[in-house]
């Protein structure tokens, strides 16, 4: 089996239009959460989300006409992919497998098309309908950067972003492909925002992962993209290896449509499988980037699963949730948190969990309040979604 090298990382979040900008703002404790102005939220309980104020997609990538009609989701994907490919020194990678993950795709365009039809109006209806399907974001990416190869689009709730990386790593480790471009994304849209609001899953105050006063998540938008290659391929072309995708674990616990298993069975199994796939023991994990949505059940269940997995070491392994800073990006969450995990390994710094003030006995893990230096060789990144869809990734430092 080939070792899987990460040679490019691109990230767009409410904290920044690049991986570096996002990291800088995250480490100093900034939050990208603001009042939503993309659509009307006056009838919703929640009013805020981690939204991007602008998406400056270069016109030369797809041409002025196509760029003017891009869906918001496509803009996120293109900016993140552009950064990852540039960092990997693969401006025109030609043959590469493309694996993308999302929950909403171009839902924003679908909403606009629907309103346009109901109003009996005319205009760029076909363009909006085309933008609605997730396939179009993948085609826009291929067109912008000259990528030729198969496309796979996944949707596994909030585990989607992690699953894209896991599957992409399998394609490389098994020798099927030398180069895979992968990642996850989601853009804010009214339907999903209203849906989470109606579930009363969103906070009306601030997002407080693992805190005793937590009362819900805050949605976000963004994308993270990666270039994965075999170590042999990366070294042959002199690419800089930024980290290694060392292990991937997946599980389905089928306990409830939206609630996690109360004992964390599925989450535990995903973590154990990822650690075992990396050829490591739980004692080798130095930091956990938690799913940490700030909902009552999710955080308590994840903490229980971490304690079951790591035993007494759960008292000392630094645990972070970045969702209070970048929001819950749904299909992009696992990818964004994977990118942050790799940057934490590079910088040997654990990022903070914003708004964590009051420990909860039900979340008895070592939650990091402020960024701090920490020696790390391997990081575990968790992603747990509706329907019991669980995924975990292990990233290893490469010197």
C-alpha positions, 0 to 999 in steps of 0.5 A, spaced: 500 500 500 502 506 498 503 512 503 498 518 502 502 525 501 498 531 502 501 536 497 496 541 497 491 545 502 486 550 500 481 553 504 476 558 504 472 560 510 468 566 514 475 567 517 479 568 511 479 566 503 485 562 504 488 557 509 493 561 511 488 567 513 483 562 516 489 559 520 492 566 523 485 569 525 483 562 528 489 562 532 488 569 535 481 567 537 477 571 532 470 568 529 467 569 523 459 569 525 455 575 523 448 576 522 445 573 516 444 578 510 444 573 504 436 572 505 431 574 510 431 571 517 426 575 520 422 569 522 427 564 524 429 563 531 437 564 529 439 570 526 447 569 525 452 564 521 459 564 519 458 567 512 463 570 507 462 577 505 465 576 498 467 571 493 473 574 489 473 568 483 478 570 478 475 571 471 480 568 467 479 561 470 472 560 467 471 567 463 467 573 464 460 570 462 461 563 466 464 567 472 458 572 472 453 566 473 457 561 478 453 559 484 456 561 491 458 554 492 462 553 486 466 560 488 467 556 494 470 550 491 474 554 486 478 558 490 479 553 495 482 548 489 486 554 486 490 555 492 491 547 493 493 546 486 498 552 486 501 550 493 502 543 490 505 546 484 500 543 479 496 549 476 494 544 470 494 537 473 491 534 467 489 527 469 487 526 476 481 523 480 476 528 483 472 527 489 467 532 492 463 532 498 457 536 499 450 536 502 447 542 499 450 543 492 448 549 488 441 549 493 442 557 493 441 557 485 435 552 486 432 557 491 432 562 486 430 558 480 424 556 484 422 563 486 423 565 479 418 560 476 413 561 481 413 569 480 412 567 472 419 571 471 424 570 465 431 570 465 437 566 466 433 560 469 436 554 465 443 557 468 440 557 475 437 550 474 444 547 472 448 550 477 443 547 482 446 540 481 452 538 485 455 535 478 456 543 476 461 545 481 465 539 479 465 541 472 466 548 473 472 546 477 475 541 472 474 547 467 477 552 471 484 548 472 484 543 466 483 537 470 481 530 466 479 524 470 473 521 473 468 525 478 465 522 484 460 526 489 459 524 496 453 526 501 454 523 508 451 528 512 456 532 516 461 526 515 461 528 508 468 532 508 472 527 512 469 521 507 471 524 501 478 525 504 478 517 506 476 515 499 481 519 496 486 516 500 484 509 498 484 511 491 492 513 492 494 508 497 491 502 493 495 504 487 489 506 483 491 513 482 497 517 483 494 524 484 487 525 487 484 532 488 479 532 493 475 536 498 468 538 501 464 544 501 457 548 502 454 554 501 449 558 506 442 557 503 435 559 506 432 552 505 438 549 510 438 554 514 430 554 516 431 547 516 436 547 522 432 553 525 426 549 525 429 543 528 431 548 534 438 545 533 441 552 532 443 557 538 440 564 539 446 566 543 453 564 541 456 557 539 459 554 545 462 547 544 462 542 550 460 548 554 455 547 560 451 552 557 451 550 550 444 550 546 446 549 539 450 550 533 451 555 528 451 554 521 457 556 516 459 556 509 466 554 506 470 549 502 477 545 503 480 542 498 486 537 498 491 534 493 493 527 495 499 523 491 503 517 493 509 519 496 513 516 490 509 520 485 510 527 490 518 525 491 519 524 483 516 531 482 520 534 488 513 536 491 513 538 498 509 534 503 505 537 508 503 531 511 500 524 511 493 521 511 495 515 515 488 512 517 481 513 515 475 509 519 468 509 518 461 507 521 454 507 521 450 506 528 443 507 525 440 509 532 436 515 530 435 519 524 438 525 528 441 523 534 447 520 536 448 513 539 447 515 547 453 511 548 457 513 542 458 506 539 459 509 532 463 514 534 468 510 538 468 505 532 470 510 527 476 513 531 478 506 533 478 504 525 482 510 523 487 509 529 488 502 527 488 503 519 494 508 521 498 502 524 498 506 531 495 505 538 491 510 542 497 512 545 500 515 539 494 520 538 497 527 540 491 532 539 483 531 537 480 536 532 473 534 535 466 534 531 463 538 537 457 542 534 455 545 541 448 541 541 447 538 548 447 530 545 452 531 540 458 533 545 456 529 551 456 523 546 462 525 543 466 526 549 463 519 552 466 516 545 473 519 546 473 517 554 472 510 551 477 510 546 483 513 550 481 511 557 485 516 562 489 519 557 482 523 555 484 527 561 490 530 557 489 529 550 488 537 548 481 537 544 478 542 540 472 544 536 473 550 531 465 550 529 464 556 534 469 560 529 468 557 522 461 555 523 458 548 522 459 547 514 455 541 514 458 537 507 465 541 508 466 541 515 470 535 515 474 537 510 475 544 513 477 541 520 482 536 516 485 542 513 486 545 520 488 539 523 494 539 518 496 546 519 496 544 527 501 539 525 505 543 521 505 549 526 505 545 533 499 549 535 493 547 538 487 551 536 482 554 541 475 552 542 471 559 542 466 561 548 468 555 552 467 557 559 463 553 564 466 545 564 460 540 563 461 534 567 458 530 561 463 533 557 469 530 561 475 531 556 481 536 555 477 542 552 482 547 549 480 554 551 486 558 548 491 556 542 497 553 545 504 550 543 503 542 543 508 537 541 504 533 535 506 527 531 499 525 529 492 528 530 485 525 530 479 529 526 472 527 528 466 528 523 459 525 526 453 526 522 445 525 522 443 518 521 449 515 525 454 516 519 461 517 522 468 518 520 475 519 523 481 521 520 488 520 522 494 525 520 501 524 521 507 529 521 512 528 515 519 531 517 
